[in-house]
Amino acid sequence: MGRQAMASTGGTETEMVRSMEQTQHPALRGALTGLVRHAERPAFAHVGADAALGHVRAAAATLRVGEMPARLALMDTTSIVNRAGDVMRGVFYFTKPWDMERCATPFELPANPYEIDWCVVNNDDEEWCFMLNRMDYLEDLAAAFLATGNVEYARHALDLVLAWVAAHPAIEPRLSTRTLDTGIRLRSWARVLPVLEFAGVLGLDSMARILRSAGDQIDYLGERYLPKYETSNWGSIQTCAIVETVLMLAGAGNDEGCYAWALERLASQLPAQVYPDGVDWELSPMYHIEVMLYVLGTRAALERCGLEVPSSIDSASRGLSWGLAMQTMPGCVIDAVGDSDRLAVNGVVALSAALLRSGELKYISGVETLDALDLMAYGCGVADALCGVPAVVPQQRVFDGEDSGTYAARGSWGQHAGAALFLNGPLGSGHGHSDNLHVSLWVDGLPVLVDSGRYTYREDVDMRPWLKGPYAHNGLMVDGSSSSAPKGSWGYSDFCQPLKTYARHSGRFHYWEGAVVEHDPCAVLVRKALFIDEGILVGCDEVHCTGDHQLTSLFHFDPQLELEALAEEGADDAYGDLGVRYSVRRAGEEVAVFCTEGDCTVEEGECSLDYNQLSTQRVAKVASGFTDSAARLWCVAPAGVRVEDAQVWRNADEAVGRDLASALRITTRDGSVYTVAFFHREAYSGVKAFALEGVSFHGKAAVVSERDGKRTLHLMRA
């Protein structure tokens, strides 16, 4: 989750609260006060330990915890039991997919929970401390008990909770009580309590201590709620956690003021945080998923208690679920876009399929059953729902996220399909990167063009702002620089102006045209990208900037790939005037061909597909000088696909100059021929009768497809 909640001010969360409290302007103070909960009584003031224990027992029955050991016996729980065993010995590391700032390096803390320093910092990164205090390892311990029958796992989980309570007699700002992590910790507690009750280790005394601390933490969240949380994952995570915790400890008929306040805040937050296209406004798939998981958890908690799901939660859960599923790459994988890692998200999509009863989402997930931790958290009923939903192949293969600037297309929903992602949206939050006009490409199910990731949130690591910048993305620049300039880990000193993206789809052809306006120098950068279902991506990079300059296009290849230069001349020259071409190889086997106009150099670069881990990748830099304007063609195609130069004609017999239009002819492995043409400027003089492969057309981008001697025009841009 990072530190985006304190990024823009440069201060700590405590300082931000103090600044809010000291605000003198009456109107602003009134607005801020309206967001902060001022309950007549503290949370759970009228809930006794016996009543809370009864609600936990009822939740265990509804979740059907007693059936879980038999179900877990049919699953491979080795990794869960191993992680739980490490925690029992005081060894902590964070490697689960949704350990947002993962750390694979094990660090040893006292095995006795009461001796743990909850503000300890390891790995020279405060994020490690934040992960420790989120306490989602409690779920491993609870699941290990269910899987093995060893009650010591459950006892240790309870000891960890009570030790944290004992170490925090008052909830005050420090590393262990950051508001975001407090919300996550509350949910972790709520989710293991039914298992601890089932294990017979949760008595009235321990329930009373947990209840008191949970109430204090909820009050703390209300007191320190900031206006910026309305549009931050910090806000939605905290308020969702309050709802889940209150429903677990006070039941469906509660009159807790904090419960009503949290639902009220969610009704405000979710429309602000989730764009109408279903993408979280922070424009980072991992944080999209985190918000989505908390919204889905709140939905499940409400349904478990027989309560109506508010429209804001219903709309957000559906939008976020589809917004995620539609931008996945083959294998249900997300690229490392924004502050994300590359991860398989099959389980998350399967969970949304179960809760929304969607056969299409189930098909996308490729999963038939919930994993062990989701089974424990959501219950046997939700697991049964997933099994009972027939998988249905989605009819939709494209996603046009006009609000978020996220566009995706795929050849099919198969594991070995081609797929592409095109980005040109607003900046988003501190988790957003300078990735306008970026493209990612999967060929035959393998990543080829990729995002370079995030690496770390540490302010003292130069790699952090570099990975956020344009140099780490598959975009284009003038004179080797950009108006989009990251500043430190979270801020920007400047940013370009994105223009609205044009999108059109025609059969197997998918066209995106995005542009940004930059300054110093003033320039308009345009990327036109045509994705073809076979996994072919044809691009045209254009720039308009008065004077003499240089246009650079960047292409970052997956770390598993090598680029081998192909001869520029030969008897069978399949690349025409493109001139520069590379064989893209994986383990020595060619998987794709990259070809481009301009002078190309291949360098070694660094990327981070996992938090705290760096990898080496190949980066192709294509550069050429220009005066006033320039256009560059490039193409990435699967191995065995032939790419050659083509010609746009005027008035049937006059070749159009490449300053006005350029074209490529692509022959696929099955013999289909696609000729792609791009116009680089308006045809304001001469005869306006143009032809491509003998087919008349008028427009800025077009494809002529040919199969079995039949030619068909696809106008992609008028």
C-alpha positions in Angstrom: 0.0 0.0 0.0 3.0 2.2 0.3 3.0 5.7 1.7 0.9 7.4 -0.8 -1.3 8.9 2.0 1.5 11.1 3.2 3.3 11.6 -0.1 1.9 14.8 -1.4 2.6 16.8 1.8 6.0 15.4 2.6 5.0 14.9 6.2 4.0 12.0 8.4 0.4 10.9 9.0 0.5 12.5 12.4 1.6 15.8 11.0 -1.2 15.7 8.5 -3.8 15.1 11.2 -2.3 17.9 13.3 -2.5 20.2 10.2 -6.1 19.3 9.7 -7.0 20.0 13.3 -5.2 23.4 13.2 -7.0 24.5 10.1 -8.5 27.9 10.8 -10.7 28.5 7.7 -14.3 27.9 8.9 -15.6 26.4 5.7 -12.7 24.0 5.4 -12.9 23.0 9.0 -16.6 22.3 8.5 -15.9 20.1 5.5 -13.2 18.2 7.3 -15.4 17.7 10.4 -18.1 16.1 8.2 -15.7 13.3 7.3 -14.6 12.5 10.8 -16.7 10.3 13.0 -17.9 11.8 16.2 -19.8 8.9 17.8 -21.8 9.4 20.9 -20.0 6.4 22.4 -16.9 4.4 21.7 -17.0 1.4 19.4 -18.4 -1.8 21.1 -19.2 0.1 24.3 -22.4 -1.8 24.7 -21.1 -5.2 23.4 -20.0 -7.7 26.0 -17.5 -10.4 25.5 -20.1 -13.1 25.8 -22.2 -11.4 23.1 -19.2 -10.9 20.8 -18.2 -14.6 21.3 -21.8 -15.6 20.4 -21.5 -13.6 17.1 -18.2 -15.2 16.3 -19.7 -18.6 17.0 -22.6 -17.8 14.7 -20.2 -16.7 12.0 -18.3 -20.0 12.3 -21.5 -21.9 11.8 -22.5 -19.8 8.8 -19.0 -20.2 7.3 -19.3 -24.0 8.0 -15.8 -24.0 9.6 -16.5 -27.6 10.8 -16.4 -28.8 7.2 -13.2 -27.2 6.3 -10.7 -29.8 7.6 -12.1 -32.4 5.3 -12.0 -30.0 2.3 -8.5 -28.9 3.1 -7.4 -32.5 3.2 -8.1 -32.6 -0.6 -5.8 -29.6 -1.2 -2.1 -29.1 -1.2 -1.6 -27.0 2.0 2.2 -27.6 2.2 3.2 -24.0 1.7 0.6 -22.7 4.2 1.8 -25.2 6.9 5.4 -24.3 6.2 4.8 -20.6 6.5 2.8 -21.3 9.7 5.7 -23.4 11.1 8.1 -20.5 10.4 5.9 -18.1 12.3 5.7 -20.5 15.2 9.5 -20.3 15.3 9.5 -16.5 15.1 10.7 -16.5 11.5 8.8 -13.9 9.4 8.9 -13.2 5.6 6.2 -12.0 3.3 5.8 -13.9 0.0 2.1 -14.4 -0.5 0.7 -12.8 -3.7 -1.1 -10.1 -1.8 1.6 -9.3 0.7 1.8 -6.1 -1.2 5.4 -5.2 -0.4 6.8 -8.7 -0.4 10.0 -9.7 1.2 11.4 -13.2 0.6 14.3 -12.7 3.1 13.5 -14.4 6.4 14.0 -12.4 9.5 13.9 -13.9 13.0 12.0 -12.3 15.8 11.4 -13.7 19.3 9.4 -17.0 19.2 7.5 -15.7 22.3 5.0 -13.2 20.8 5.1 -11.2 24.1 8.8 -10.4 23.4 8.3 -9.0 19.8 9.2 -5.4 19.1 6.2 -4.4 16.9 8.1 -1.4 15.6 11.1 -3.3 14.4 12.4 -2.4 10.9 14.1 -5.1 8.8 15.5 -5.1 5.3 16.2 -1.4 5.8 12.6 -0.8 4.7 9.8 0.5 7.0 7.4 -1.5 4.7 8.7 -4.6 6.5 7.3 -3.3 9.8 4.0 -2.4 8.2 3.7 -5.9 6.8 4.5 -7.4 10.2 1.7 -5.4 11.8 -0.9 -6.2 9.2 -0.8 -9.7 10.7 -2.1 -11.6 7.7 0.1 -14.5 8.7 -2.6 -15.2 11.3 -4.6 -16.7 8.4 -1.7 -19.1 7.7 -1.8 -20.3 11.4 -5.6 -20.7 11.4 -5.5 -22.6 8.1 -2.6 -24.8 9.3 -4.7 -25.8 12.3 -7.6 -26.7 10.1 -5.4 -28.7 7.7 -3.4 -30.6 10.4 -5.6 -30.6 13.5 -2.7 -29.3 15.5 -4.3 -26.9 18.0 -0.9 -25.3 18.7 -1.2 -23.3 15.5 -4.5 -21.8 16.7 -3.0 -21.1 20.2 0.0 -19.3 18.6 -2.3 -17.2 16.5 -4.3 -16.1 19.6 -1.0 -15.4 21.5 0.1 -13.1 18.7 -3.1 -11.2 18.8 -3.0 -10.9 22.6 0.6 -9.9 22.5 -0.1 -7.1 20.1 -3.0 -6.0 22.4 -0.7 -6.1 25.4 2.0 -4.0 23.6 -0.6 -1.4 22.7 -2.6 -0.5 25.8 -3.4 2.8 24.0 -3.6 3.2 20.2 -1.3 6.1 19.4 0.6 7.0 16.2 3.7 5.0 15.7 5.0 2.5 13.0 2.9 -0.3 14.3 -0.4 1.6 14.3 -0.4 3.4 10.9 -4.0 3.7 9.9 -3.8 1.6 6.8 -2.2 -1.3 8.6 -4.6 -0.9 11.4 -7.5 -1.5 9.0 -5.8 -4.5 7.5 -4.9 -5.9 11.0 -8.6 -5.6 12.1 -9.7 -7.6 9.1 -7.0 -10.2 9.8 -8.3 -10.6 13.3 -11.9 -10.8 12.3 -11.2 -13.5 9.7 -9.4 -15.9 12.1 -11.7 -15.5 15.1 -14.3 -18.1 13.9 -11.5 -20.6 13.5 -10.0 -19.8 16.9 -13.5 -20.3 18.4 -13.9 -23.6 16.6 -10.5 -24.7 17.9 -11.7 -24.0 21.4 -8.9 -21.6 22.3 -11.0 -18.4 22.3 -12.3 -17.8 25.8 -14.3 -14.9 27.4 -11.2 -13.2 28.8 -9.3 -13.2 25.5 -12.4 -12.2 23.7 -12.8 -9.2 26.1 -9.3 -8.0 25.4 -9.6 -8.4 21.7 -13.0 -6.6 21.7 -11.6 -3.7 23.7 -8.6 -3.3 21.5 -10.6 -3.6 18.3 -13.0 -0.9 19.5 -10.0 1.4 20.4 -8.5 0.8 16.9 -11.8 1.6 15.2 -12.1 4.8 17.2 -8.5 5.6 16.2 -9.4 5.2 12.5 -12.4 7.5 12.9 -10.4 10.1 14.7 -7.6 10.1 12.1 -9.7 9.9 9.0 -8.3 12.4 6.4 -10.2 14.0 3.5 -7.7 12.5 1.1 -8.8 9.0 2.2 -11.9 9.6 0.2 -9.9 8.9 -3.0 -7.2 6.6 -1.5 -7.1 2.9 -1.1 -6.2 3.8 2.5 -9.8 5.0 3.0 -11.7 2.2 1.4 -9.5 -0.5 3.0 -10.0 1.0 6.5 -13.8 1.5 6.2 -14.3 -2.0 4.6 -12.3 -3.4 7.5 -14.5 -1.6 10.0 -17.7 -3.1 8.4 -16.3 -6.6 8.5 -15.0 -6.3 12.1 -18.3 -4.8 13.4 -20.4 -7.5 11.7 -18.1 -10.2 13.2 -18.2 -8.9 16.7 -21.5 -7.1 17.0 -23.6 -9.0 14.4 -26.2 -7.9 11.9 -28.5 -6.0 14.2 -25.9 -3.8 15.7 -26.4 -0.1 16.3 -22.7 0.8 16.2 -22.2 4.4 15.1 -18.9 3.4 13.5 -20.7 0.8 11.3 -23.1 3.4 9.9 -20.3 5.9 9.4 -18.2 3.3 7.5 -21.0 2.5 5.2 -21.6 6.2 4.6 -18.0 6.7 3.8 -18.0 3.8 1.4 -21.0 5.3 -0.4 -18.8 8.4 -1.0 -15.4 6.7 -1.5 -16.2 4.0 -4.0 -17.7 6.2 -6.7 -14.7 8.5 -6.3 -12.1 5.7 -6.4 -13.6 3.5 -9.1 -13.9 4.9 -12.6 -17.0 4.2 -14.6 -14.9 1.8 -16.7 -14.3 -0.3 -13.6 -10.6 0.6 -13.1 -9.4 1.9 -9.7 -8.3 5.5 -10.2 -4.8 4.9 -8.8 -4.0 3.0 -12.0 -2.0 0.3 -10.4 -3.4 -3.2 -10.9 -2.1 -4.4 -7.5 -3.8 -1.6 -5.6 -6.9 -2.1 -7.8 -6.9 -5.7 -6.6 -6.4 -4.7 -3.0 -9.4 -2.4 -3.0 -11.3 -5.0 -4.9 -10.5 -7.7 -2.3 -11.7 -5.5 0.5 -14.9 -4.5 -1.3 -15.6 -8.2 -2.1 -14.9 -9.1 1.6 -17.4 -6.5 2.7 -20.0 -7.8 0.2 -19.5 -11.3 1.5 -19.7 -10.2 5.2 -23.0 -8.4 4.5 -24.4 -11.4 2.6 -23.3 -13.8 5.4 -25.3 -11.7 7.8 -28.4 -11.7 5.5 -28.0 -7.9 4.9 -28.7 -6.1 1.7 -25.6 -5.1 -0.3 -25.6 -1.3 -0.8 -25.6 -0.2 -4.4 -22.2 1.5 -4.0 -20.6 -1.8 -2.9 -22.4 -3.8 -5.5 -21.4 -1.5 -8.3 -17.8 -1.3 -7.2 -17.4 -5.1 -6.7 -18.8 -5.7 -10.2 -16.8 -2.9 -11.9 -13.5 -3.7 -10.2 -13.9 -7.5 -10.9 -14.5 -6.9 -14.7 -12.0 -4.1 -14.8 -9.3 -6.5 -13.6 -10.3 -9.5 -15.6 -10.4 -7.7 -18.9 -6.8 -6.3 -18.6 -5.2 -9.6 -17.7 -2.8 -11.2 -20.1 -2.8 -14.9 -21.1 -2.7 -17.2 -18.0 -4.7 -14.6 -16.1 -1.6 -12.6 -15.4 -1.2 -8.8 -14.7 1.8 -7.0 -16.1 3.9 -4.9 -13.7 2.0 -1.7 -14.5 2.3 1.3 -12.1 3.2 0.1 -8.6 2.5 -3.5 -9.4 4.4 -6.8 -9.7 3.7 -9.3 -12.4 1.4 -11.8 -10.8 -1.1 -14.5 -11.7 -4.5 -13.4 -10.4 -6.5 -16.6 -11.1 -7.6 -16.9 -7.5 -8.8 -13.3 -7.2 -10.8 -13.6 -10.4 -12.2 -16.9 -9.2 -13.3 -15.3 -5.9 -15.1 -12.6 -7.8 -16.7 -15.3 -10.0 -18.0 -17.1 -6.8 -19.4 -13.9 -5.2 -20.9 -12.5 -8.3 -22.0 -15.9 -9.6 -20.3 -15.3 -13.0 -19.5 -18.1 -15.4 -17.5 -15.8 -17.6 -15.3 -14.7 -14.7 -14.9 -18.3 -13.7 -13.7 -19.2 -17.3 -11.2 -16.3 -17.2 -9.8 -17.5 -13.9 -9.3 -21.0 -15.1 -10.0 -22.1 -11.5 -12.6 -24.6 -10.3 -12.3 -24.2 -6.5 -11.3 -21.6 -4.1 -7.8 -21.8 -2.6 -7.4 -22.8 1.0 -7.1 -19.3 2.5 -10.2 -18.1 0.6 -12.1 -21.1 1.7 -11.3 -20.3 5.3 -12.1 -16.6 4.9 -15.2 -16.8 2.8 -16.7 -20.1 3.9 -17.9 -23.3 2.3 -21.0 -21.6 0.8 -18.9 -19.3 -1.4 -16.7 -22.2 -2.4 -19.8 -24.2 -3.3 -21.1 -21.3 -5.4 -17.9 -21.3 -7.5 -18.2 -25.0 -8.1 -21.9 -24.6 -9.0 -21.3 -21.9 -11.6 -20.7 -23.3 -15.1 -17.7 -21.8 -16.9 -18.7 -19.7 -19.9 -16.3 -18.4 -22.6 -16.6 -14.6 -22.6 -17.7 -13.1 -25.8 -15.9 -9.9 -25.1 -12.1 -9.9 -25.9 -11.5 -6.1 -25.8 -11.5 -3.6 -23.1 -11.7 0.1 -23.8 -11.2 1.9 -20.5 -11.9 5.4 -21.7 -11.9 6.8 -18.1 -8.7 5.2 -16.9 -6.9 5.2 -20.3 -6.4 1.5 -20.1 -7.0 -0.5 -23.3 -6.6 -4.2 -23.9 -7.3 -6.8 -26.6 -6.6 -10.5 -27.0 -6.8 -13.0 -29.8 -8.7 -15.5 -27.6 -9.1 -16.5 -23.9 -6.7 -19.4 -24.5 -3.5 -19.9 -22.6 -1.4 -19.4 -25.7 -3.1 -16.4 -27.2 -1.7 -13.1 -28.2 -2.7 -10.0 -26.2 -1.8 -6.4 -25.9 -2.2 -3.5 -23.4 -2.2 0.2 -24.3 -1.9 2.9 -21.7 -2.7 6.6 -22.0 -4.6 7.9 -19.0 -4.3 10.4 -16.2 -1.5 10.1 -13.7 -3.5 8.6 -10.9 -2.0 8.6 -7.4 1.5 8.3 -6.1 1.3 4.8 -7.4 0.9 6.0 -10.9 3.9 5.9 -13.4 4.9 8.0 -16.4 3.6 5.3 -18.7 1.6 7.3 -21.2 1.7 5.7 -24.7 3.1 2.5 -23.2 2.3 -0.9 -24.8 2.7 -4.4 -23.4 2.5 -7.4 -25.7 2.1 -11.2 -25.1 2.9 -13.4 -28.1 1.7 -17.1 -28.2 1.0 -16.7 -24.4 4.5 -15.4 -23.6 5.4 -11.9 -22.4 7.5 -10.0 -25.0 7.1 -6.2 -24.5 6.7 -5.6 -20.8 6.5 -2.9 -18.1 9.6 -2.6 -15.9 7.8 -2.6 -12.4 8.4 -0.7 -9.2 11.2 -2.4 -7.1 10.9 -0.5 -3.8 9.3 2.4 -2.0 12.4 3.5 -0.3 13.2 7.2 -0.8 16.9 6.7 -0.7 17.0 4.3 -3.8 17.5 6.0 -7.1 16.0 3.1 -9.0 12.6 4.0 -7.5 11.9 7.2 -9.4 13.8 5.9 -12.5 11.3 3.0 -12.7 8.4 5.4 -12.4 9.8 7.5 -15.2 9.3 7.3 -19.0 12.7 5.7 -19.5 11.4 2.5 -18.0 8.3 2.2 -20.2 7.6 1.4 -23.8 6.9 4.9 -25.0 8.6 7.7 -26.9 10.5 10.9 -26.1 11.8 14.0 -27.8 15.5 14.7 -27.3 15.9 11.9 -24.8 13.7 13.6 -22.1 10.1 14.0 -21.1 7.8 16.5 -19.3 6.8 13.7 -17.0 9.4 13.9 -14.2 9.1 11.8 -11.1 10.3 13.5 -7.9 11.3 11.1 -5.2 9.4 8.0 -4.4 5.9 9.5 -4.5 5.8 12.9 -6.2 6.3 14.5 -9.6 7.8 17.9 -10.5 6.0 18.0 -13.8 3.8 15.9 -16.0 2.6 15.8 -19.6 -0.9 16.5 -20.8 -2.6 13.3 -22.1 -5.2 13.6 -24.8 -8.2 11.3 -25.2 -7.4 8.0 -26.9 -9.2 6.9 -30.0 -10.1 3.2 -30.2 -11.7 1.1 -32.9 -12.2 -2.6 -33.4 -13.0 -4.5 -36.6 -13.0 -8.3 -36.4 -9.5 -9.4 -35.6 -8.0 -5.8 -35.8 -7.8 -3.5 -32.8 -6.6 0.1 -33.1 -5.6 2.6 -30.5 -4.3 6.1 -31.1 -3.1 8.1 -28.2 -1.3 11.4 -27.8 0.3 13.6 -25.2 1.3 17.3 -25.2 4.7 18.0 -23.8 6.5 21.3 -23.1 10.1 22.5 -23.1 10.1 21.9 -26.0 6.5 22.1 -26.9 5.7 18.8 -28.7 2.8 16.5 -29.6 3.7 12.9 -29.3 1.4 10.4 -31.0 1.4 6.6 -30.9 -0.8 4.6 -33.3 -0.9 0.9 -32.4 -2.7 -1.9 -34.3 -3.0 -5.2 -32.5 -4.0 -8.2 -34.6 -5.4 -11.3 -33.0 -2.5 -13.5 -34.0 -0.3 -11.6 -31.6 1.0 -9.0 -34.1 1.5 -5.4 -32.9 2.2 -2.8 -35.6 3.1 0.7 -34.3 3.6 4.1 -35.8 5.3 6.7 -33.6 4.8 10.3 -34.6 6.0 13.7 -33.3 5.3 17.3 -34.1 7.8 19.7 -32.7 9.2 22.8 -34.4 12.9 22.8 -35.1 15.6 20.2 -35.2 15.2 17.4 -32.7 15.5 13.6 -32.0 12.7 11.1 -31.7 13.4 8.1 -29.4 11.2 5.1 -29.1 11.8 2.6 -26.2 11.0 -1.1 -26.1 11.6 -3.1 -23.0 11.6 -6.9 -23.5 10.8 -9.6 -20.9 13.9 -10.6 -18.8 13.7 -14.2 -20.3 14.3 -12.9 -23.8 17.4 -12.2 -25.9 17.6 -10.1 -29.0 19.7 -11.3 -31.9 20.3 -8.9 -34.8 19.3 -10.2 -38.2 21.2 -9.3 -41.4 20.1 -6.1 -43.0 20.6 -7.5 -46.5 19.9 -10.9 -48.1 18.4 -12.7 -51.0 15.2 -13.1 -49.0 14.8 -9.7 -47.4 11.4 -9.8 -45.7 11.7 -6.4 -44.1 11.8 -3.9 -46.9 12.7 -0.4 -45.9 12.3 -1.1 -42.2 16.0 -1.9 -42.2 16.5 -2.9 -38.5 15.2 -6.2 -37.3 15.9 -8.6 -34.4 15.1 -12.2 -33.7 13.5 -12.3 -30.2 14.6 -15.6 -28.5 13.7 -17.5 -25.4 16.0 -20.2 -24.3 17.5 -20.1 -27.8 14.2 -20.6 -29.6 12.8 -17.7 -31.7 9.4 -16.6 -30.4 9.0 -13.3 -32.2 10.6 -10.8 -34.6 11.1 -7.1 -33.8 11.6 -4.7 -36.7 11.8 -0.9 -36.9 12.7 2.2 -38.8 15.5 4.3 -37.3 18.8 3.6 -35.7 18.4 0.9 -33.1 20.7 0.0 -30.2 20.1 -2.8 -27.7 21.2 -2.2 -24.1 21.0 -4.0 -20.8 18.5 -2.5 -18.4 17.0 -3.3 -15.1 13.5 -4.2 -14.2 11.6 -5.4 -11.2 8.8 -7.9 -11.7 8.7 -8.6 -7.9 9.0 -6.1 -5.0 12.6 -5.8 -3.7 14.0 -7.9 -6.6 15.9 -6.7 -9.7 16.3 -8.5 -13.0 18.2 -7.7 -16.2 16.2 -7.1 -19.4 17.0 -6.1 -23.0 16.0 -2.6 -24.0 15.8 -1.5 -27.6 16.3 2.2 -28.2 15.3 3.5 -31.6 16.4 7.1 -32.4 16.5 9.4 -35.4 16.8 13.1 -36.0 14.0 15.1 -37.6 13.0 18.7 -38.4 9.5 19.8 -37.4 7.8 16.3 -37.6 8.7 12.6 -37.9 7.0 9.2 -38.2 8.4 5.8 -37.4 7.0 2.4 -38.2 7.8 -0.7 -36.0 6.4 -4.1 -35.6 6.6 -7.1 -33.3 5.2 -10.3 -34.7 5.4 -14.1 -33.8 8.1 -16.2 -35.2 7.3 -17.3 -38.8 5.4 -14.2 -39.6 6.7 -12.3 -42.7 6.8 -8.5 -42.5 7.7 -6.4 -45.6 7.4 -2.9 -46.8 4.2 -1.8 -48.7 2.9 1.2 -50.5 0.0 3.5 -50.4 -1.1 4.8 -53.8 -2.8 8.0 -54.9 -4.9 8.2 -58.1 -4.2 4.5 -58.8 -0.6 5.0 -60.1 1.1 7.6 -58.0 3.2 6.4 -55.0 2.4 8.3 -51.9 5.5 9.7 -50.1 6.4 8.3 -46.7 6.2 11.8 -45.2 2.4 11.5 -45.8 1.7 7.8 -45.4 3.5 4.5 -44.8 2.5 0.9 -44.9 3.5 -2.7 -44.0 2.4 -6.0 -45.5 2.2 -8.9 -43.0 1.9 -12.5 -44.0 0.8 -14.8 -41.2 1.7 -18.4 -40.6 -1.6 -19.6 -42.0 -1.1 -17.6 -45.2 -3.4 -14.6 -44.4 -2.1 -11.3 -45.6 -2.7 -8.0 -43.7 -1.6 -4.7 -45.2 -1.6 -1.9 -42.7 -1.4 1.8 -43.6 -1.0 4.9 -41.4 -1.3 8.5 -42.6 1.0 10.9 -40.7 -0.8 14.2 -41.4 -3.8 15.6 -43.2 -3.8 15.1 -47.0 -4.7 18.7 -47.7 -3.6 18.9 -51.3 -3.8 16.8 -54.5 -6.2 14.1 -55.4 -7.8 12.5 -52.4 -8.3 9.1 -54.1 -6.1 6.6 -52.2 -5.7 2.9 -52.5 -4.1 0.1 -50.5 -3.5 -3.3 -52.3 -5.8 -2.1 -55.0 -8.6 -1.3 -52.5 -9.8 2.3 -52.4 -10.0 4.0 -49.0 -10.0 7.4 -47.3 -8.9 7.6 -43.7 -5.9 7.9 -41.3 -5.5 4.2 -40.6 -6.7 1.2 -42.5 -6.1 -2.5 -43.0 -6.7 -4.6 -46.1 -7.0 -8.3 -45.2 -6.6 -10.9 -47.9 -7.4 -14.6 -47.7 -8.2 -17.0 -50.6 -7.9 -14.2 -53.1 -10.5 -12.0 -51.4 -9.6 -8.5 -50.1 -11.5 -6.7 -47.4 -11.1 -3.1 -46.2 -11.1 -2.4 -42.5 -11.1 1.4 -41.8 -9.6 1.8 -38.4 -9.4 5.6 -38.2 -11.4 8.1 -40.4 
